[in-house]
Amino acid sequence: MPKGHGKTVAQNKKAYHDYFIEETYEAGIVLQGTEIKSIRAGRVNLKDAYARIQNGEIWIFGMHVSPYEQGNRYNHDPLRTRKLLLHRKEILKLIGYTKETGYTIVPLKIYLQNGFAKMQLGVAKGKKNYDKREDLKKKEAKRDIERAFRDRQKT
């Protein structure tokens, strides 16, 4: 995870539930017009978004950026495909990962850093149903332990 990244605008919690995240990368996003204003207002959704490499460039599909309310005719298509900015070495590494079966590139979060919108991408491997159930059991057990510890401290 990048050091000192700014305000988190949107997170893809479903990604952590559906995938094992192997490695993360920080990418810039190419935006048009009023899209940055909508992102700053937190009007972005990563739920069904995914990244794909085409012609040596990485693109994000399915990311919904709501139209800016005061943008009138300058607004853009909320679901348009957006280009991500990464170093060539990082893109080549991601190409190597995606050639392996079972790996995909998933957006994890969008945050603002020094006035720019950045995206954290994760190289992910899909979880099986039993893995998801196991994670839910661990999370519930941890929550029960914390609750019992908190109750013990109160008395």
C-alpha positions as CSV (number, residue, x, y, z in Angstrom):
1,M,0.0,0.0,0.0
2,P,1.4,3.4,-0.8
3,K,2.7,5.4,2.1
4,G,0.7,8.4,3.2
5,H,-2.1,8.2,0.6
6,G,-4.8,10.8,1.0
7,K,-8.5,10.7,1.6
8,T,-10.1,7.4,0.5
9,V,-13.1,8.2,-1.7
10,A,-14.4,4.7,-2.6
11,Q,-13.5,1.1,-1.6
12,N,-14.3,-2.2,-3.3
13,K,-15.1,-4.3,-0.2
14,K,-16.5,-7.1,-2.4
15,A,-13.0,-7.6,-3.9
16,Y,-11.6,-8.7,-0.6
17,H,-14.5,-11.1,-0.1
18,D,-14.3,-12.6,-3.6
19,Y,-10.5,-12.7,-4.2
20,F,-7.2,-13.3,-2.6
21,I,-5.2,-10.1,-3.2
22,E,-1.6,-11.1,-4.1
23,E,0.0,-7.7,-4.9
24,T,-1.1,-4.1,-5.1
25,Y,-0.2,-1.2,-7.5
26,E,-1.0,2.5,-7.5
27,A,-2.3,4.0,-10.8
28,G,-3.4,7.4,-11.9
29,I,-6.7,7.8,-13.7
30,V,-7.3,9.7,-16.9
31,L,-10.4,11.8,-16.3
32,Q,-12.4,14.2,-18.4
33,G,-14.1,17.5,-17.4
34,T,-16.3,17.3,-14.4
35,E,-15.4,13.7,-13.4
36,I,-12.8,14.8,-10.8
37,K,-15.5,17.0,-9.1
38,S,-17.8,14.0,-8.8
39,I,-15.0,11.8,-7.4
40,R,-14.1,14.5,-4.9
41,A,-17.7,14.5,-3.8
42,G,-17.5,10.7,-3.3
43,R,-19.9,9.9,-6.1
44,V,-18.1,6.9,-7.5
45,N,-18.8,3.2,-7.4
46,L,-16.2,0.4,-7.9
47,K,-18.5,-2.6,-7.2
48,D,-18.6,-4.1,-10.7
49,A,-15.4,-2.6,-12.0
50,Y,-12.5,-4.5,-13.4
51,A,-9.3,-3.7,-15.3
52,R,-8.0,-5.2,-18.6
53,I,-4.8,-4.7,-20.6
54,Q,-5.3,-3.9,-24.2
55,N,-2.5,-2.9,-26.7
56,G,0.0,-2.4,-23.9
57,E,-2.3,0.0,-21.9
58,I,-4.4,-0.7,-18.9
59,W,-8.1,0.3,-18.9
60,I,-10.8,0.3,-16.2
61,F,-14.3,-1.0,-17.2
62,G,-17.5,-0.7,-15.3
63,M,-16.4,2.1,-12.9
64,H,-19.5,4.3,-12.3
65,V,-18.7,8.1,-11.8
66,S,-22.0,9.9,-11.3
67,P,-22.6,13.0,-13.4
68,Y,-21.6,16.2,-11.6
69,E,-24.8,18.1,-10.6
70,Q,-23.7,21.5,-11.8
71,G,-22.0,20.0,-14.9
72,N,-25.0,20.2,-17.3
73,R,-23.8,19.6,-20.9
74,Y,-20.1,19.1,-19.8
75,N,-20.9,15.8,-18.1
76,H,-19.6,12.5,-19.6
77,D,-21.0,9.0,-19.8
78,P,-20.9,7.6,-16.2
79,L,-19.8,4.1,-17.2
80,R,-17.2,5.1,-19.9
81,T,-13.9,3.2,-20.1
82,R,-11.1,5.1,-18.5
83,K,-7.3,4.7,-19.0
84,L,-5.1,4.0,-16.0
85,L,-1.5,5.4,-15.8
86,L,1.2,2.9,-14.7
87,H,4.9,2.6,-15.5
88,R,5.8,0.3,-18.4
89,K,7.6,-2.2,-16.1
90,E,4.4,-2.4,-13.9
91,I,2.2,-3.0,-17.0
92,L,4.6,-5.8,-18.2
93,K,4.5,-7.4,-14.8
94,L,0.7,-7.3,-14.8
95,I,0.6,-8.8,-18.3
96,G,2.7,-11.7,-16.9
97,Y,0.2,-12.2,-14.0
98,T,-2.9,-12.1,-16.2
99,K,-1.4,-14.7,-18.6
100,E,-1.5,-17.1,-15.7
101,T,-4.8,-18.8,-15.2
102,G,-7.0,-17.6,-12.4
103,Y,-5.4,-14.2,-12.0
104,T,-7.3,-10.9,-12.7
105,I,-6.8,-7.2,-12.0
106,V,-9.3,-5.7,-9.6
107,P,-9.7,-2.1,-8.5
108,L,-9.5,-1.9,-4.7
109,K,-9.9,1.7,-3.8
110,I,-9.9,5.3,-5.2
111,Y,-8.3,8.0,-3.1
112,L,-7.1,11.6,-3.6
113,Q,-3.4,12.4,-3.3
114,N,-2.0,15.9,-3.8
115,G,-5.2,16.8,-5.7
116,F,-5.0,13.9,-8.1
117,A,-7.3,10.8,-8.1
118,K,-5.4,7.6,-7.7
119,M,-6.6,4.0,-7.9
120,Q,-5.2,1.1,-6.0
121,L,-5.2,-2.0,-8.1
122,G,-4.8,-5.6,-6.9
123,V,-3.6,-8.7,-8.6
124,A,-6.3,-11.1,-7.5
125,K,-6.9,-14.8,-7.6
126,G,-10.6,-16.0,-7.2
127,K,-11.7,-17.6,-4.0
128,K,-13.8,-20.8,-3.9
129,N,-17.0,-20.9,-1.9
130,Y,-15.4,-22.8,1.0
131,D,-12.7,-20.1,1.3
132,K,-15.3,-17.4,1.5
133,R,-17.2,-19.4,4.3
134,E,-13.9,-19.9,6.1
135,D,-13.2,-16.1,6.0
136,L,-16.6,-15.3,7.3
137,K,-16.1,-17.8,10.2
138,K,-12.8,-16.2,11.1
139,K,-14.3,-12.7,11.0
140,E,-17.2,-13.7,13.2
141,A,-15.0,-15.5,15.7
142,K,-12.7,-12.4,15.9
143,R,-15.8,-10.2,16.5
144,D,-17.1,-12.5,19.3
145,I,-13.7,-12.5,21.0
146,E,-13.6,-8.7,20.8
147,R,-17.1,-8.4,22.1
148,A,-16.4,-10.8,25.1
149,F,-13.2,-8.9,25.9
150,R,-15.1,-5.5,25.8
151,D,-17.8,-6.9,28.1
152,R,-15.2,-8.2,30.5
153,Q,-13.6,-4.8,30.8
154,K,-16.9,-3.1,31.5
155,T,-17.5,-5.3,34.6
